[in-house]
């Protein structure tokens, strides 16, 4: 593990590439069900499976984009 270069995975470019892929993966997981009853199934506190997957996918997507924007802003300030 010491010889591996993990700097790419914390790089800003990786975040910019990875964010939409995670969003599409999250939405494709929920839209891949053939039966609508599965999508409409309530998980807990009257939250459906669709709402849960979409909210989690959006949370990850926008969090990664915000981290990217924050890091780019820091890089521009410090040269």
mmCIF file as gemmi writes it, N, C-alpha and C atoms, coordinates in Angstrom:
data_model
loop_
_atom_site.group_PDB
_atom_site.id
_atom_site.type_symbol
_atom_site.label_atom_id
_atom_site.label_alt_id
_atom_site.label_comp_id
_atom_site.label_asym_id
_atom_site.label_entity_id
_atom_site.label_seq_id
_atom_site.pdbx_PDB_ins_code
_atom_site.Cartn_x
_atom_site.Cartn_y
_atom_site.Cartn_z
_atom_site.occupancy
_atom_site.B_iso_or_equiv
_atom_site.pdbx_formal_charge
_atom_site.auth_seq_id
_atom_site.auth_asym_id
_atom_site.pdbx_PDB_model_num
ATOM 1 N N . UNK Axp A 1 ? 0.81 -1.197 0 1 0 ? 1 A 1
ATOM 2 C CA . UNK Axp A 1 ? 0 0 0 1 0 ? 1 A 1
ATOM 3 C C . UNK Axp A 1 ? 0.856 1.264 0 1 0 ? 1 A 1
ATOM 4 N N . UNK Axp A 2 ? 2.035 1.197 0.56 1 0 ? 2 A 1
ATOM 5 C CA . UNK Axp A 2 ? 2.872 2.386 0.616 1 0 ? 2 A 1
ATOM 6 C C . UNK Axp A 2 ? 3.329 2.82 -0.769 1 0 ? 2 A 1
ATOM 7 N N . UNK Axp A 3 ? 3.452 1.88 -1.68 1 0 ? 3 A 1
ATOM 8 C CA . UNK Axp A 3 ? 3.902 2.204 -3.033 1 0 ? 3 A 1
ATOM 9 C C . UNK Axp A 3 ? 2.785 2.76 -3.907 1 0 ? 3 A 1
ATOM 10 N N . UNK Axp A 4 ? 1.542 2.6 -3.493 1 0 ? 4 A 1
ATOM 11 C CA . UNK Axp A 4 ? 0.411 3.078 -4.285 1 0 ? 4 A 1
ATOM 12 C C . UNK Axp A 4 ? 0.283 4.592 -4.192 1 0 ? 4 A 1
ATOM 13 N N . UNK Axp A 5 ? -0.101 5.185 -5.293 1 0 ? 5 A 1
ATOM 14 C CA . UNK Axp A 5 ? -0.326 6.629 -5.328 1 0 ? 5 A 1
ATOM 15 C C . UNK Axp A 5 ? -1.819 6.897 -5.201 1 0 ? 5 A 1
ATOM 16 N N . UNK Axp A 6 ? -2.228 7.346 -4.035 1 0 ? 6 A 1
ATOM 17 C CA . UNK Axp A 6 ? -3.642 7.632 -3.807 1 0 ? 6 A 1
ATOM 18 C C . UNK Axp A 6 ? -3.947 9.12 -3.938 1 0 ? 6 A 1
ATOM 19 N N . UNK Axp A 7 ? -2.972 9.873 -4.373 1 0 ? 7 A 1
ATOM 20 C CA . UNK Axp A 7 ? -3.185 11.317 -4.531 1 0 ? 7 A 1
ATOM 21 C C . UNK Axp A 7 ? -4.228 11.625 -5.592 1 0 ? 7 A 1
ATOM 22 N N . UNK Axp A 8 ? -4.355 10.76 -6.587 1 0 ? 8 A 1
ATOM 23 C CA . UNK Axp A 8 ? -5.353 10.993 -7.628 1 0 ? 8 A 1
ATOM 24 C C . UNK Axp A 8 ? -6.769 11.004 -7.064 1 0 ? 8 A 1
ATOM 25 N N . UNK Axp A 9 ? -7.021 10.168 -6.064 1 0 ? 9 A 1
ATOM 26 C CA . UNK Axp A 9 ? -8.367 10.042 -5.515 1 0 ? 9 A 1
ATOM 27 C C . UNK Axp A 9 ? -8.763 11.212 -4.623 1 0 ? 9 A 1
ATOM 28 N N . UNK Axp A 10 ? -7.821 12.035 -4.225 1 0 ? 10 A 1
ATOM 29 C CA . UNK Axp A 10 ? -8.158 13.231 -3.467 1 0 ? 10 A 1
ATOM 30 C C . UNK Axp A 10 ? -7.924 14.487 -4.301 1 0 ? 10 A 1
ATOM 31 N N . UNK Axp A 11 ? -7.633 14.277 -5.573 1 0 ? 11 A 1
ATOM 32 C CA . UNK Axp A 11 ? -7.395 15.37 -6.496 1 0 ? 11 A 1
ATOM 33 C C . UNK Axp A 11 ? -8.723 16.043 -6.868 1 0 ? 11 A 1
ATOM 34 N N . UNK Axp A 12 ? -8.668 17.32 -7.187 1 0 ? 12 A 1
ATOM 35 C CA . UNK Axp A 12 ? -9.881 18.053 -7.567 1 0 ? 12 A 1
ATOM 36 C C . UNK Axp A 12 ? -10.477 17.535 -8.868 1 0 ? 12 A 1
ATOM 37 N N . UNK Axp A 13 ? -9.642 17.127 -9.792 1 0 ? 13 A 1
ATOM 38 C CA . UNK Axp A 13 ? -10.132 16.607 -11.063 1 0 ? 13 A 1
ATOM 39 C C . UNK Axp A 13 ? -10.925 15.32 -10.85 1 0 ? 13 A 1
ATOM 40 N N . UNK Axp A 14 ? -10.477 14.491 -9.954 1 0 ? 14 A 1
ATOM 41 C CA . UNK Axp A 14 ? -11.191 13.251 -9.65 1 0 ? 14 A 1
ATOM 42 C C . UNK Axp A 14 ? -12.571 13.562 -9.073 1 0 ? 14 A 1
ATOM 43 N N . UNK Axp A 15 ? -12.649 14.544 -8.19 1 0 ? 15 A 1
ATOM 44 C CA . UNK Axp A 15 ? -13.95 14.92 -7.626 1 0 ? 15 A 1
ATOM 45 C C . UNK Axp A 15 ? -14.898 15.392 -8.72 1 0 ? 15 A 1
ATOM 46 N N . UNK Axp A 16 ? -14.378 16.159 -9.654 1 0 ? 16 A 1
ATOM 47 C CA . UNK Axp A 16 ? -15.209 16.687 -10.731 1 0 ? 16 A 1
ATOM 48 C C . UNK Axp A 16 ? -15.69 15.571 -11.653 1 0 ? 16 A 1
ATOM 49 N N . UNK Axp A 17 ? -14.889 14.546 -11.837 1 0 ? 17 A 1
ATOM 50 C CA . UNK Axp A 17 ? -15.286 13.413 -12.673 1 0 ? 17 A 1
ATOM 51 C C . UNK Axp A 17 ? -16.213 12.469 -11.903 1 0 ? 17 A 1
ATOM 52 N N . UNK Axp A 18 ? -15.942 12.261 -10.646 1 0 ? 18 A 1
ATOM 53 C CA . UNK Axp A 18 ? -16.651 11.272 -9.84 1 0 ? 18 A 1
ATOM 54 C C . UNK Axp A 18 ? -18.063 11.73 -9.44 1 0 ? 18 A 1
ATOM 55 N N . UNK Axp A 19 ? -18.286 13.023 -9.278 1 0 ? 19 A 1
ATOM 56 C CA . UNK Axp A 19 ? -19.573 13.529 -8.802 1 0 ? 19 A 1
ATOM 57 C C . UNK Axp A 19 ? -20.738 13.142 -9.724 1 0 ? 19 A 1
ATOM 58 N N . UNK Axp A 20 ? -20.702 13.434 -11.025 1 0 ? 20 A 1
ATOM 59 C CA . UNK Axp A 20 ? -21.843 13.045 -11.863 1 0 ? 20 A 1
ATOM 60 C C . UNK Axp A 20 ? -21.993 11.53 -12.017 1 0 ? 20 A 1
ATOM 61 N N . UNK Axp A 21 ? -20.878 10.806 -11.931 1 0 ? 21 A 1
ATOM 62 C CA . UNK Axp A 21 ? -20.977 9.35 -12.009 1 0 ? 21 A 1
ATOM 63 C C . UNK Axp A 21 ? -21.731 8.785 -10.815 1 0 ? 21 A 1
ATOM 64 N N . UNK Axp A 22 ? -21.471 9.314 -9.638 1 0 ? 22 A 1
ATOM 65 C CA . UNK Axp A 22 ? -22.202 8.873 -8.447 1 0 ? 22 A 1
ATOM 66 C C . UNK Axp A 22 ? -23.68 9.249 -8.535 1 0 ? 22 A 1
ATOM 67 N N . UNK Axp A 23 ? -23.96 10.414 -9.096 1 0 ? 23 A 1
ATOM 68 C CA . UNK Axp A 23 ? -25.347 10.85 -9.258 1 0 ? 23 A 1
ATOM 69 C C . UNK Axp A 23 ? -26.093 9.906 -10.202 1 0 ? 23 A 1
ATOM 70 N N . UNK Axp A 24 ? -25.47 9.583 -11.336 1 0 ? 24 A 1
ATOM 71 C CA . UNK Axp A 24 ? -26.108 8.67 -12.292 1 0 ? 24 A 1
ATOM 72 C C . UNK Axp A 24 ? -26.251 7.269 -11.717 1 0 ? 24 A 1
ATOM 73 N N . UNK Axp A 25 ? -25.271 6.829 -10.949 1 0 ? 25 A 1
ATOM 74 C CA . UNK Axp A 25 ? -25.354 5.519 -10.323 1 0 ? 25 A 1
ATOM 75 C C . UNK Axp A 25 ? -26.512 5.469 -9.323 1 0 ? 25 A 1
ATOM 76 N N . UNK Axp A 26 ? -26.645 6.508 -8.518 1 0 ? 26 A 1
ATOM 77 C CA . UNK Axp A 26 ? -27.729 6.549 -7.544 1 0 ? 26 A 1
ATOM 78 C C . UNK Axp A 26 ? -29.096 6.551 -8.192 1 0 ? 26 A 1
ATOM 79 N N . UNK Axp A 27 ? -29.255 7.31 -9.257 1 0 ? 27 A 1
ATOM 80 C CA . UNK Axp A 27 ? -30.55 7.343 -9.93 1 0 ? 27 A 1
ATOM 81 C C . UNK Axp A 27 ? -30.807 6.085 -10.744 1 0 ? 27 A 1
ATOM 82 N N . UNK Axp A 28 ? -29.771 5.497 -11.304 1 0 ? 28 A 1
ATOM 83 C CA . UNK Axp A 28 ? -29.985 4.276 -12.08 1 0 ? 28 A 1
ATOM 84 C C . UNK Axp A 28 ? -30.353 3.106 -11.168 1 0 ? 28 A 1
ATOM 85 N N . UNK Axp A 29 ? -29.867 3.123 -9.935 1 0 ? 29 A 1
ATOM 86 C CA . UNK Axp A 29 ? -30.246 2.063 -9 1 0 ? 29 A 1
ATOM 87 C C . UNK Axp A 29 ? -31.735 2.08 -8.71 1 0 ? 29 A 1
ATOM 88 N N . UNK Axp A 30 ? -32.287 3.254 -8.548 1 0 ? 30 A 1
ATOM 89 C CA . UNK Axp A 30 ? -33.712 3.329 -8.223 1 0 ? 30 A 1
ATOM 90 C C . UNK Axp A 30 ? -34.582 3.17 -9.464 1 0 ? 30 A 1
ATOM 91 N N . UNK Axp A 31 ? -34.109 3.634 -10.603 1 0 ? 31 A 1
ATOM 92 C CA . UNK Axp A 31 ? -34.917 3.535 -11.814 1 0 ? 31 A 1
ATOM 93 C C . UNK Axp A 31 ? -34.781 2.187 -12.505 1 0 ? 31 A 1
ATOM 94 N N . UNK Axp A 32 ? -33.938 1.319 -11.995 1 0 ? 32 A 1
ATOM 95 C CA . UNK Axp A 32 ? -33.753 0.01 -12.608 1 0 ? 32 A 1
ATOM 96 C C . UNK Axp A 32 ? -34.807 -1.005 -12.184 1 0 ? 32 A 1
ATOM 97 N N . UNK Axp A 33 ? -35.586 -0.693 -11.167 1 0 ? 33 A 1
ATOM 98 C CA . UNK Axp A 33 ? -36.63 -1.613 -10.728 1 0 ? 33 A 1
ATOM 99 C C . UNK Axp A 33 ? -37.766 -1.622 -11.742 1 0 ? 33 A 1
ATOM 100 N N . UNK Axp A 34 ? -38.187 -2.804 -12.133 1 0 ? 34 A 1
ATOM 101 C CA . UNK Axp A 34 ? -39.257 -2.932 -13.119 1 0 ? 34 A 1
ATOM 102 C C . UNK Axp A 34 ? -40.621 -2.665 -12.497 1 0 ? 34 A 1
ATOM 103 N N . UNK Axp A 35 ? -40.782 -3.037 -11.256 1 0 ? 35 A 1
ATOM 104 C CA . UNK Axp A 35 ? -42.079 -2.863 -10.602 1 0 ? 35 A 1
ATOM 105 C C . UNK Axp A 35 ? -42.126 -1.525 -9.875 1 0 ? 35 A 1
ATOM 106 N N . UNK Axp A 36 ? -43.188 -0.804 -10.095 1 0 ? 36 A 1
ATOM 107 C CA . UNK Axp A 36 ? -43.361 0.507 -9.475 1 0 ? 36 A 1
ATOM 108 C C . UNK Axp A 36 ? -43.609 0.369 -7.976 1 0 ? 36 A 1
ATOM 109 N N . UNK Axp A 37 ? -44.142 -0.769 -7.559 1 0 ? 37 A 1
ATOM 110 C CA . UNK Axp A 37 ? -44.431 -0.978 -6.138 1 0 ? 37 A 1
ATOM 111 C C . UNK Axp A 37 ? -43.154 -0.931 -5.3 1 0 ? 37 A 1
ATOM 112 N N . UNK Axp A 38 ? -42.067 -1.389 -5.86 1 0 ? 38 A 1
ATOM 113 C CA . UNK Axp A 38 ? -40.795 -1.361 -5.124 1 0 ? 38 A 1
ATOM 114 C C . UNK Axp A 38 ? -40.338 0.073 -4.907 1 0 ? 38 A 1
ATOM 115 N N . UNK Axp A 39 ? -40.483 0.893 -5.931 1 0 ? 39 A 1
ATOM 116 C CA . UNK Axp A 39 ? -40.069 2.292 -5.845 1 0 ? 39 A 1
ATOM 117 C C . UNK Axp A 39 ? -40.923 3.041 -4.839 1 0 ? 39 A 1
ATOM 118 N N . UNK Axp A 40 ? -42.195 2.704 -4.789 1 0 ? 40 A 1
ATOM 119 C CA . UNK Axp A 40 ? -43.124 3.401 -3.89 1 0 ? 40 A 1
ATOM 120 C C . UNK Axp A 40 ? -43.137 2.818 -2.479 1 0 ? 40 A 1
ATOM 121 N N . UNK Axp A 41 ? -42.366 1.802 -2.214 1 0 ? 41 A 1
ATOM 122 C CA . UNK Axp A 41 ? -42.342 1.171 -0.894 1 0 ? 41 A 1
ATOM 123 C C . UNK Axp A 41 ? -41.821 2.159 0.142 1 0 ? 41 A 1
ATOM 124 N N . UNK Axp A 42 ? -42.527 2.211 1.261 1 0 ? 42 A 1
ATOM 125 C CA . UNK Axp A 42 ? -42.119 3.112 2.33 1 0 ? 42 A 1
ATOM 126 C C . UNK Axp A 42 ? -41.068 2.422 3.191 1 0 ? 42 A 1
ATOM 127 N N . UNK Axp A 43 ? -39.996 3.145 3.444 1 0 ? 43 A 1
ATOM 128 C CA . UNK Axp A 43 ? -38.905 2.591 4.223 1 0 ? 43 A 1
ATOM 129 C C . UNK Axp A 43 ? -39.113 2.877 5.71 1 0 ? 43 A 1
ATOM 130 N N . UNK Axp A 44 ? -39.097 4.138 6.075 1 0 ? 44 A 1
ATOM 131 C CA . UNK Axp A 44 ? -39.288 4.559 7.453 1 0 ? 44 A 1
ATOM 132 C C . UNK Axp A 44 ? -39.737 6.003 7.448 1 0 ? 44 A 1
ATOM 133 N N . UNK Axp A 45 ? -40.501 6.393 8.435 1 0 ? 45 A 1
ATOM 134 C CA . UNK Axp A 45 ? -41.028 7.75 8.583 1 0 ? 45 A 1
ATOM 135 C C . UNK Axp A 45 ? -41.699 8.255 7.309 1 0 ? 45 A 1
ATOM 136 N N . UNK Axp A 46 ? -42.455 7.396 6.636 1 0 ? 46 A 1
ATOM 137 C CA . UNK Axp A 46 ? -43.179 7.716 5.407 1 0 ? 46 A 1
ATOM 138 C C . UNK Axp A 46 ? -42.271 8.2 4.281 1 0 ? 46 A 1
ATOM 139 N N . UNK Axp A 47 ? -41.043 7.746 4.256 1 0 ? 47 A 1
ATOM 140 C CA . UNK Axp A 47 ? -40.104 8.063 3.188 1 0 ? 47 A 1
ATOM 141 C C . UNK Axp A 47 ? -40.063 6.877 2.24 1 0 ? 47 A 1
ATOM 142 N N . UNK Axp A 48 ? -40.334 7.144 0.969 1 0 ? 48 A 1
ATOM 143 C CA . UNK Axp A 48 ? -40.313 6.056 -0.004 1 0 ? 48 A 1
ATOM 144 C C . UNK Axp A 48 ? -38.879 5.733 -0.416 1 0 ? 48 A 1
ATOM 145 N N . UNK Axp A 49 ? -38.719 4.594 -1.029 1 0 ? 49 A 1
ATOM 146 C CA . UNK Axp A 49 ? -37.401 4.163 -1.49 1 0 ? 49 A 1
ATOM 147 C C . UNK Axp A 49 ? -36.853 5.137 -2.53 1 0 ? 49 A 1
ATOM 148 N N . UNK Axp A 50 ? -37.74 5.628 -3.402 1 0 ? 50 A 1
ATOM 149 C CA . UNK Axp A 50 ? -37.336 6.603 -4.421 1 0 ? 50 A 1
ATOM 150 C C . UNK Axp A 50 ? -36.792 7.881 -3.775 1 0 ? 50 A 1
ATOM 151 N N . UNK Axp A 51 ? -37.524 8.413 -2.808 1 0 ? 51 A 1
ATOM 152 C CA . UNK Axp A 51 ? -37.08 9.635 -2.128 1 0 ? 51 A 1
ATOM 153 C C . UNK Axp A 51 ? -35.754 9.427 -1.425 1 0 ? 51 A 1
ATOM 154 N N . UNK Axp A 52 ? -35.574 8.276 -0.825 1 0 ? 52 A 1
ATOM 155 C CA . UNK Axp A 52 ? -34.336 7.974 -0.115 1 0 ? 52 A 1
ATOM 156 C C . UNK Axp A 52 ? -33.149 7.942 -1.076 1 0 ? 52 A 1
ATOM 157 N N . UNK Axp A 53 ? -33.276 7.216 -2.184 1 0 ? 53 A 1
ATOM 158 C CA . UNK Axp A 53 ? -32.185 7.115 -3.148 1 0 ? 53 A 1
ATOM 159 C C . UNK Axp A 53 ? -31.884 8.46 -3.808 1 0 ? 53 A 1
ATOM 160 N N . UNK Axp A 54 ? -32.917 9.192 -4.183 1 0 ? 54 A 1
ATOM 161 C CA . UNK Axp A 54 ? -32.706 10.478 -4.846 1 0 ? 54 A 1
ATOM 162 C C . UNK Axp A 54 ? -32.044 11.47 -3.891 1 0 ? 54 A 1
ATOM 163 N N . UNK Axp A 55 ? -32.498 11.517 -2.666 1 0 ? 55 A 1
ATOM 164 C CA . UNK Axp A 55 ? -31.904 12.442 -1.704 1 0 ? 55 A 1
ATOM 165 C C . UNK Axp A 55 ? -30.457 12.082 -1.393 1 0 ? 55 A 1
ATOM 166 N N . UNK Axp A 56 ? -30.161 10.8 -1.261 1 0 ? 56 A 1
ATOM 167 C CA . UNK Axp A 56 ? -28.775 10.392 -1.016 1 0 ? 56 A 1
ATOM 168 C C . UNK Axp A 56 ? -27.884 10.692 -2.221 1 0 ? 56 A 1
ATOM 169 N N . UNK Axp A 57 ? -28.392 10.433 -3.42 1 0 ? 57 A 1
ATOM 170 C CA . UNK Axp A 57 ? -27.612 10.719 -4.633 1 0 ? 57 A 1
ATOM 171 C C . UNK Axp A 57 ? -27.353 12.219 -4.759 1 0 ? 57 A 1
ATOM 172 N N . UNK Axp A 58 ? -28.351 13.027 -4.502 1 0 ? 58 A 1
ATOM 173 C CA . UNK Axp A 58 ? -28.17 14.484 -4.57 1 0 ? 58 A 1
ATOM 174 C C . UNK Axp A 58 ? -27.225 14.983 -3.478 1 0 ? 58 A 1
ATOM 175 N N . UNK Axp A 59 ? -27.331 14.421 -2.298 1 0 ? 59 A 1
ATOM 176 C CA . UNK Axp A 59 ? -26.446 14.811 -1.201 1 0 ? 59 A 1
ATOM 177 C C . UNK Axp A 59 ? -24.984 14.545 -1.556 1 0 ? 59 A 1
ATOM 178 N N . UNK Axp A 60 ? -24.706 13.37 -2.078 1 0 ? 60 A 1
ATOM 179 C CA . UNK Axp A 60 ? -23.332 13.039 -2.465 1 0 ? 60 A 1
ATOM 180 C C . UNK Axp A 60 ? -22.88 13.918 -3.616 1 0 ? 60 A 1
ATOM 181 N N . UNK Axp A 61 ? -23.726 14.081 -4.624 1 0 ? 61 A 1
ATOM 182 C CA . UNK Axp A 61 ? -23.381 14.867 -5.809 1 0 ? 61 A 1
ATOM 183 C C . UNK Axp A 61 ? -23.051 16.312 -5.437 1 0 ? 61 A 1
ATOM 184 N N . UNK Axp A 62 ? -23.95 16.963 -4.739 1 0 ? 62 A 1
ATOM 185 C CA . UNK Axp A 62 ? -23.736 18.373 -4.411 1 0 ? 62 A 1
ATOM 186 C C . UNK Axp A 62 ? -22.623 18.563 -3.379 1 0 ? 62 A 1
ATOM 187 N N . UNK Axp A 63 ? -22.433 17.592 -2.509 1 0 ? 63 A 1
ATOM 188 C CA . UNK Axp A 63 ? -21.32 17.688 -1.561 1 0 ? 63 A 1
ATOM 189 C C . UNK Axp A 63 ? -19.982 17.639 -2.285 1 0 ? 63 A 1
ATOM 190 N N . UNK Axp A 64 ? -19.841 16.72 -3.241 1 0 ? 64 A 1
ATOM 191 C CA . UNK Axp A 64 ? -18.596 16.631 -4 1 0 ? 64 A 1
ATOM 192 C C . UNK Axp A 64 ? -18.354 17.877 -4.845 1 0 ? 64 A 1
ATOM 193 N N . UNK Axp A 65 ? -19.409 18.412 -5.441 1 0 ? 65 A 1
ATOM 194 C CA . UNK Axp A 65 ? -19.27 19.636 -6.235 1 0 ? 65 A 1
ATOM 195 C C . UNK Axp A 65 ? -18.885 20.807 -5.336 1 0 ? 65 A 1
ATOM 196 N N . UNK Axp A 66 ? -19.486 20.906 -4.157 1 0 ? 66 A 1
ATOM 197 C CA . UNK Axp A 66 ? -19.141 21.99 -3.233 1 0 ? 66 A 1
ATOM 198 C C . UNK Axp A 66 ? -17.713 21.868 -2.719 1 0 ? 66 A 1
ATOM 199 N N . UNK Axp A 67 ? -17.254 20.648 -2.47 1 0 ? 67 A 1
ATOM 200 C CA . UNK Axp A 67 ? -15.859 20.453 -2.066 1 0 ? 67 A 1
ATOM 201 C C . UNK Axp A 67 ? -14.924 20.894 -3.178 1 0 ? 67 A 1
ATOM 202 N N . UNK Axp A 68 ? -15.266 20.554 -4.414 1 0 ? 68 A 1
ATOM 203 C CA . UNK Axp A 68 ? -14.448 20.97 -5.56 1 0 ? 68 A 1
ATOM 204 C C . UNK Axp A 68 ? -14.385 22.496 -5.665 1 0 ? 68 A 1
ATOM 205 N N . UNK Axp A 69 ? -15.523 23.147 -5.552 1 0 ? 69 A 1
ATOM 206 C CA . UNK Axp A 69 ? -15.57 24.611 -5.652 1 0 ? 69 A 1
ATOM 207 C C . UNK Axp A 69 ? -14.772 25.245 -4.525 1 0 ? 69 A 1
ATOM 208 N N . UNK Axp A 70 ? -14.909 24.723 -3.321 1 0 ? 70 A 1
ATOM 209 C CA . UNK Axp A 70 ? -14.176 25.26 -2.174 1 0 ? 70 A 1
ATOM 210 C C . UNK Axp A 70 ? -12.673 25.12 -2.377 1 0 ? 70 A 1
ATOM 211 N N . UNK Axp A 71 ? -12.231 23.952 -2.835 1 0 ? 71 A 1
ATOM 212 C CA . UNK Axp A 71 ? -10.802 23.742 -3.051 1 0 ? 71 A 1
ATOM 213 C C . UNK Axp A 71 ? -10.257 24.639 -4.161 1 0 ? 71 A 1
ATOM 214 N N . UNK Axp A 72 ? -11.016 24.805 -5.227 1 0 ? 72 A 1
ATOM 215 C CA . UNK Axp A 72 ? -10.571 25.677 -6.315 1 0 ? 72 A 1
ATOM 216 C C . UNK Axp A 72 ? -10.484 27.133 -5.84 1 0 ? 72 A 1
ATOM 217 N N . UNK Axp A 73 ? -11.416 27.526 -5.003 1 0 ? 73 A 1
ATOM 218 C CA . UNK Axp A 73 ? -11.394 28.878 -4.456 1 0 ? 73 A 1
ATOM 219 C C . UNK Axp A 73 ? -10.148 29.095 -3.599 1 0 ? 73 A 1
ATOM 220 N N . UNK Axp A 74 ? -9.807 28.083 -2.793 1 0 ? 74 A 1
ATOM 221 C CA . UNK Axp A 74 ? -8.599 28.153 -1.973 1 0 ? 74 A 1
ATOM 222 C C . UNK Axp A 74 ? -7.346 28.219 -2.842 1 0 ? 74 A 1
ATOM 223 N N . UNK Axp A 75 ? -7.311 27.4 -3.906 1 0 ? 75 A 1
ATOM 224 C CA . UNK Axp A 75 ? -6.145 27.396 -4.8 1 0 ? 75 A 1
ATOM 225 C C . UNK Axp A 75 ? -5.989 28.738 -5.51 1 0 ? 75 A 1
ATOM 226 N N . UNK Axp A 76 ? -7.094 29.369 -5.877 1 0 ? 76 A 1
ATOM 227 C CA . UNK Axp A 76 ? -7.011 30.669 -6.549 1 0 ? 76 A 1
ATOM 228 C C . UNK Axp A 76 ? -6.546 31.768 -5.602 1 0 ? 76 A 1
ATOM 229 N N . UNK Axp A 77 ? -6.947 31.687 -4.334 1 0 ? 77 A 1
ATOM 230 C CA . UNK Axp A 77 ? -6.514 32.693 -3.351 1 0 ? 77 A 1
ATOM 231 C C . UNK Axp A 77 ? -5.033 32.619 -3.06 1 0 ? 77 A 1
ATOM 232 N N . UNK Axp A 78 ? -4.533 31.383 -2.969 1 0 ? 78 A 1
ATOM 233 C CA . UNK Axp A 78 ? -3.141 31.199 -2.563 1 0 ? 78 A 1
ATOM 234 C C . UNK Axp A 78 ? -2.189 31.028 -3.749 1 0 ? 78 A 1
ATOM 235 N N . UNK Axp A 79 ? -2.687 31.235 -4.915 1 0 ? 79 A 1
ATOM 236 C CA . UNK Axp A 79 ? -1.827 31.289 -6.067 1 0 ? 79 A 1
ATOM 237 C C . UNK Axp A 79 ? -1.627 30.057 -6.795 1 0 ? 79 A 1
